[in-house]
Amino acid sequence: MSKRKVRIVHPTPEEDEEINRQVAENPDEREWTDEDWANAKSTEELFPEAAMAARKRQADLDAGRTEYITLLLDRDTINWFKVQTGEDGETGGTKWMTLAEKTLQEHVRRQGKPGPA
């Protein structure tokens, strides 16, 4: 079972200066104050179901019950799943992937579960 490596790329001092300049000049955004941070809500508070689903996915991955793969599907198939979940369009969410997985699981169930790999 492989673990994903997190790679953090820090900006150079020049890049950091440019980022800060752009933030300061943006009238629609501002840096958060200490009060903003004190009043911030966690993902768990804002989206408890999504947070629980993410913990379950990670637990399944850690336990070896699931794994990341690359699967090439034709555009029509992907779009069909996206339309079924209301996520049609180029940037549709990820519910379509869950539907695709459930569809494959149902097919495997109907065929009879395969033996150990």
N, C-alpha and C positions, 0 to 999 in steps of 0.2 A: 504494500500500500504506500503510495507516494504522497508526500505533503507538498502543497504549493508553496513556493518561496515568494515572500513579499519583497519586492525591490523598491526601495525608496530613493528617489533621485532628488537631491537638494539643489535649489537654484544657486547659481553663482552670486556673489555679492552684487554684481551689475544687474543680473536678472531680478534679484530680490528688490533692488532699488527701483527698477522699472515697474515691477508689479505693485509696489507700494505707491508709486506715482500715479499709476492708473486707478488704483483704488481711491486715492485722495481726490482725483478729478472726476470720479463717477458720481453724478448727483443722485442716482437712483439707489446707490448702495453706500453703506458706511461701515466702518469697523465696529464690531460689537464692543459694548462697554461692559464693565464688571457687572452692572445691573442686568444687562441682557443675558450674560452667562449665568447669573444667579437665578434668573427666571426661566432659563431654557428647560425644555422637557426632553426626556430621553426618547429614543425610538420605541422602547418598551411602553412608555406612557402614551405616545401618539398612535402607534400601530401595534397593539399587543398581539394580534393574530399573525401579522407578518413577522414579528420578532420570534414568536413561538415556532412558526414554520421554518425560519432560518436556523434556529437552534436544532430542530429535528433534522433538517438537511445536513447540518454539520455533524451531528451525532451519527447519522447513517453513513456519512462519508468516513468518519473516524473509525467506525466499527467494521468497515469493509462491506457494508450492505449495498452501497452505491459507489459509483466511480465516475469521474469525468471522462468523456470520450468526445471525439470529433465525428460527427455524422453528417455526411453530405446528402441533402435532400433537394429535389427540384423545387423551383420557385412556386409552381402551382400547388404542390403539396403543402408547403409552408403557408402560403396564402390561404388555403382552405382551412387549416387549423386556426389561423389568425382570425378569419371571418367567424368561425364557430364560437370563438371566445370574445368577439367584439374588439379584437386588437388588429383589425386590418390596417394596412399601411406599412410603410417601410420601417417605422420605429415602434411597431406594436410591442406590448409588454412581453412577459414571459409565461403567461397563463397558457399560451398555445403549446409551449413545450411540455407542460404538465399534462395537457390533454393528449398530446402525441404519446407520452409515456404511458398514460392510462390505456390508450388504444392498443399499444404494443403489449402491455400486460394482459389485457383482455384476450388478445389473439393467442398469446402463449398459454393462458389458462384454458382456452378452448382446444388447443392442440395437445395439451398435456404438458406438465412441467418437464423441462429437460433435466438430464442428470448433471452431476457435478462437472465443471469445466476442466 
